[in-house]
Amino acid sequence: MNDTRFVDVAIIGAGPAGVAAGVAARREGAADVVIFERDWEPGGILQQCIHPGFGLHTFGEELTGPEYMHRYLERAREAGVRFDLNTMVFQMDRPVPGDGMKSAGFWTMNPERGVERVEAKAVVLAMGCRERPAGALALAGSRPAGVYTAGTAQRFVNMEGMMPGRRAVIMGTGDIGLIMARRMMLEGAEVTAVFEIMPWVSGLRRNIAQCLDDFGIPYYLNHSVCELHGRDRLEGVSVVEIGEDRRPVPGSEKLIGCDTLLLAVGLIPENELSRMAGIEIEPMTNGPRVNEFMQTSEECVFAAGNVVVVYDLVDFVSMEGERAGAYAARYAAGALSGRKRELRVVPGNNIRVISPQILTGGDDVTIYLRVGVPVEGPCRLYAEPGIFSRNLRYARPGEMNEIKVKAEAISSLPPDVTEITVGVEEL
């Protein structure tokens, strides 16, 4: 084991959030910025997302995932960001005080250097999220081959050149599952149907139109896969209708033949390292609780991207990565202004997800939120008391909504105000 290695800003994860954070940290003046990535190449999940639809907000044009990441990686190299690839961060220590500031330490494993300890003045967590696997769904039946998460199947097809099967059923309407329905059809496979347990679609409506409707793939709401059939290889699945009481409807089971089941049933922020460091986790998002600086409960640790909350657009991931990287660099330099006050952002009517969850009045901020139930008509998005109000044509769980708040609006609130309530109400 080597001696401790010291850096100014360490970033864990070289996906869109981590690379954007590295670029911003260097631009903010941090001298030594290192991104630690467990994969052999930087880019994260966007390496395998060869479909278009990225970059409209950031670059003003539609790009594929690899094209989008290439542009950010070029920015990172021009800025002097260093990458430690094929390096797994497997342990984080609890931050400790030092010279009036806390510093963060963690442990890495690399085939050439072995186990190494890194200590950083500031750390940005950008580990992203992972898919909910079959084991979390309690499906009846055996465990035959042919059951994959949609992201695993995407990597097989787009990066490994292997087809997971020839006749597929997709469980869930997450965006990766919808995109893989189209991808499987383009590669000559048959996609029998997509089944969603909820009474609404969880992905973007444009993906329903472009990936299912355009290819004649039917999708069924209020339905779920309940049993797997097959011994060595999947031979079919049983699908059941879900009633208004959210329970299976007796006698509604149907057997559908297939050799592949793709799961698109939710994403989970990957926060094992966050918990090791003693960082407070927000139950609403399963990610670190952050303020407008993207600063966690440990002042020297920042977080950005899908490790905080699962976004619908990669542009938002990069924007929040840049914010986290810039403030991490300021903290490392001892130049991050103190918190003026601390207000909790709490869910009001029909809100399922909020980020950030704390505002201090230290900077302008965009609050991202998702509704819990779709509103398919005029509605009002608000932040009370009296901070923000805007009318919307609709609000859907699969799409983020934004509330832009000026720092002055927070600072000017009466001292007895301790919460900001955000919500969506029908008009």
N, C-alpha and C positions, 0 to 999 in steps of 0.2 A: 504494500500500500504506500502511495506517495504522500508527501506532506500536503497540507491544506493549500489550495489554490485560491487566490483572491481576485475578484472582479468587481467592477462598479455596479453594473446592472446585469443580472442573469435572468434569462427567459427560458422557461421550460415549455417546449413545444414549438415546432417550426411550421405550423399551419398558418392560415391567413391572419389570425390574431397575433401569434407570436412574431411573425416576420414584420408585420406592421408596427408592433411595439418596438422591435429592434431599430427600425428605421427612425421612428420618432425619438427614441432615446438618444441615438447618435446626433440627430439634428438639434436636440435640446442641450447637447454639450457633453454627454457622458463619454469618457475616454475609452473605456473598455467594456464593450457590450458583447455578450456571448449568448447564443441561442443553443440550447441542448435539445437534441432530437434523437429519439430511439430508433427511427427508421434510417435506411441507408441514404435517402434523399430527402431534402426539405420539400414542403408543400402540403403535407397533411392529406386530408381527404380529397382535396381538389386535384391531386395527381390522377385520380381515377374518374373524375367527373368530366368526361369528354364532350358532354352535351353543352349547347350554348345556354345563355341566360344569366351570365355573371357580368358585373362591371358597369351596369347602366348608370348607377349613382356615382361610382368612383371615377370611371374613365369616360362616361358619356357614350359608350358603345357596347354592343353585346359581344361577349367573349366566352370561350370555353373555360373550364376550370384550369387546365394547364396553362392556357394563355394568360389568364388573370394572375396566377401565381408567378409566371415568368416575369411579368412586369414588376411585381413587388420584389422578387428576388434580385432583379437588376438594381432596383432602388437600394436594396440592402447591401449589395456588394459595393455600389458606388459610395454608400455612406460609411463603409468600413465595418459593417457588422460581421462578427466572426461566428462560424457555425461549428459545433461539436456534434457530428453525425454518428449514427450507430452507437449512441451513448444513452444508456438508460438511467434516469433518476429514480432510484428505488427507495430512498429514505429522505425525509425532511426533518430537521431538528426544530424545536421551538425557538423562535427568535429570542435573542438575549440583548440587554442594553450594553452600550459601549460608546464612550466619549459623547454622552448626551443623546445618542441615537441608537436605535436597535439595528442589528444586522441579522441576516438570515443565512443559515448553513444547510447544506444538503449533500447527499452522497450519490455518486455516479458509478456506473460500471461500463467499461469499454474494453473490447477484445485486446487492444494494443497496450493500453495504460493500466488495465485492471481496475481495482476499486480506488476511488479518489474522493476526497472531501473538497467541496467548494464553499467558500464564504463570500457573500455578496452584500454590498451596501443596500441594495434593493433587489427584489425578485418579482418577476411578473409570471403568474401562473396562466398558461395558455394550453392546457392539456386537451381541450376540446371535450367531446362527449362520445359515448358508445351506444350501440343499439341494444335494446332489450331482447335477450335471447329466448329461445324456446323453453329453456328450463324455468323461466320466470312466469310462464303462462299456464302451467299445470294442465297441459293437454293430455288427454287420455290416450292409451295405446302404447306401442313399443317405441323404440328410438331408431327408426330406419334411416339409412342414408337418403339424402335428398331434401333435408330441411335446412335452410340457410336464412340468415338475416339478409335483407336486401342489399346492404352495403358489402357484405362478403361476396354475394353473387356479382355485384358490380365490379369488384376487384378481379374476380375470376375472369369475367368476360372482357373487360376493358384493358387490364394490365397483364393477365396471365394467358389470355387467348384460349380459355377453356369455357365450355358451356356447362352450366350446372345441371341441365336437363332439357327435355324436349317438349314437355307438356306441364305447364305451371299453373298453380293457384297462388294468389297473393292475399295475405291476411293483413288488413290495415291499409289506410289511405295516406300514410306518411309520404312525403315527397320522394324519397329515394325509392320506395316501392312503386309509385306511379311511374317514375322515370325508368325503372327496370322493367315494368310491363311493356313499355314501348321498345326498350332495348332488346328484350327477348324476342319480340315480334320481328324486329328488324334483322335479327340473326336467324330467323327461320323457325323459331319455336312457336308453340301455341300457348296463349294465355287464356285459360278458360274463363276466369272471372276474378274480380277483386271483391273482398268482403270486409265490411267495416262494422264494428260492434256498436258504434255510436249512431245517432240519427242524423249526423252531419259529417261532412268530409273534413279530415284533419290537415290535409295538405293545401297547397295553393290551387285556386280555381283554374288558373291557366294550365296547370299540369293535368287536371281532369280533362280539359278540352284538348290539349295537344298530345297527351299520352294515352288516354283511354278513348274518348269520343272519336278522335281522328282515326283510330285503328279498330273501331268497332268492338272494343273490349267492354263487356258489361260490368257494372259495379252495383253492389247491393248494400244499402245501409241497414242498420239494425240486424245484422247477421254476423256470425262468428264461427270460425273453425273450432270444433269441440273434440275431435278425435282423429288420430293418425292411424292409417291402415298400411300394413306391409311389414315384412320381417327384416330382410336384408336391405331392400330398397323400397322407398315409398311407392305405394300402389294406388292410394286414394286418400281422401279426407272426408270426414263427416262435417256438414255445416248445419247450424241450427239458427232459427230465427230468434231474435231477442225482443221480448215484449216491452210494454210501456213501464212495467215494474223493474226493468233491467234484468230480468231473469229469462232463461231459455223457455220457449214456448213448447210445451209437451206435444210430441207427435210431429214436429216440424223438421226433424232431421232428414238430411238428404246426403247421399253418398255421391261424391264427385271423383272420377278417376283422374289421376295425375301422377307424375313421377317426381315433382318438385313442388315444394312449398316455400315461398319467400315471405319473410316476416318484416312488416313495416309498422310496428306497433309501439313506437315511441323511442325517444333518445334520452339518455341519462348523463348529465354532466359528470365528468370523470374527476372525482375529488378525493381520492385516497390520500394523495400527498397533502392536500389542504387540511384534512383531518389530522394527519400526523403532526402538522405544525401548530395545531390547536386553534385553527381559524374557525370562527363562527360560521355555521352553515344556515342559510335561509331555508326554512322548511317549504316555503311556497315554490322555490325554484330548484332546490337540491344543489345549489351552488353557493359560493362564498357571499356573505352579506357585504355589499360594497357601497361606498358613497360616490359623489360625482367625480372624485379623483380616480375612481376604480380601485380605491384603497380598501383593504380588508380590515378585519378587527385587529390584525397585527400591522402596525403602521408602516413597516418596511416591506410588506408583501402586498402586491397589487394583483389584480386578476382581470382577464378580458376574454371575450368571445364565448363560445358555447360551454366553457367550463363554468361560467357565471349563470347564463340563461341561454336556452336554445333559440337562436334567431332564425328568421325565415330567409334572410338575404345575407350573402357573404359580405356585401358592402358594409352592412351594419357591424359585422364582426371586425372588419378591418378598421372602421372608424373608432370603435371602442378600444381596439388594440393600440392604435396611435395615441389615444388619450392615456391609456395605462402606461405606455412606454415613456411618454413625455413627463408624466408626473413621477414615475419611478426615477427618472434621471434627475429631476429637481430634488426629490428626497435624498438621493445619493449625494447630491452636492450641498445638502443642508439648506436648500432654498425653497422648500415647499411650505407655503404659508400655513399657519395653524388653523384649526377649525374655529369658525366664528360662533357656530351653534350647531346643534344636532337635532334634526327633525326626522321622524320616521315617515316614510311614504307607505301608506296603508291602503289595502283594497277597499273600494266602495262597491257600488252596484255592478255586478256581472264582471268582475275582474279575477283572472286566474293566475297571472304572472306579472310581476313588476321588476324592473331593474333601471337604475339603482334603487336601493331600499332606504338610503339615508341621504339627506341633503344638509349641507353645512353653510351654504351661502358663499362658498369660496370661489365658485366659477359658474358660468352658464352651463346648463346641462340639458340633455335630451332624456326624458323618461320613456323607456320602452315598456309596452304592456300588451297583454293578450286578453281577450274576453273569454269567459267560460262557456257561454252559449251564444250561437250566432244571432245577430240582429239583421234581418234581411229587409231593412227599410231605414228611413231617416232616423238618426240618433244623435245624441250630443256627448262628446268626449269632454271631461272636465277634470280640473284639479282645484280643490277647495282648501282653504277659504280664498275665493276670488282671484286665483292665480292664472287659470287658463280655462278657456271654453272654445270649442270648435264643433261645428255640425259636420256629420259624416253621412255618406249615402248608405253605408252599411258597416257592420263590424263582424269579423269572423275569427274563430279560434286559430285558424291556420295563418293569419296575417298579423304582423306586428302593427301596432299603432304608436304614434309618437306624440309626446307632449314636450314642447320646448319651453324651458323656464330660465329666465334671467336671474343672475345672482342677486341683483337688486331687489327682485320680488321676494326672495327668501329673507334677505337682511331686513327688509322693511316690515315684516310681519311682527305683530305684538309679541313681547317676550313670553306671554303665557301660552302661545301657540306651540305645541310640541309635535303635532302631526299634520301631514298633508294627505288628504283623501283623494284618490283618483278613481274614476269610474266612467261607465257608459250607460246612458239612459235613453230609452226610446222616446221619440217625439210624436 
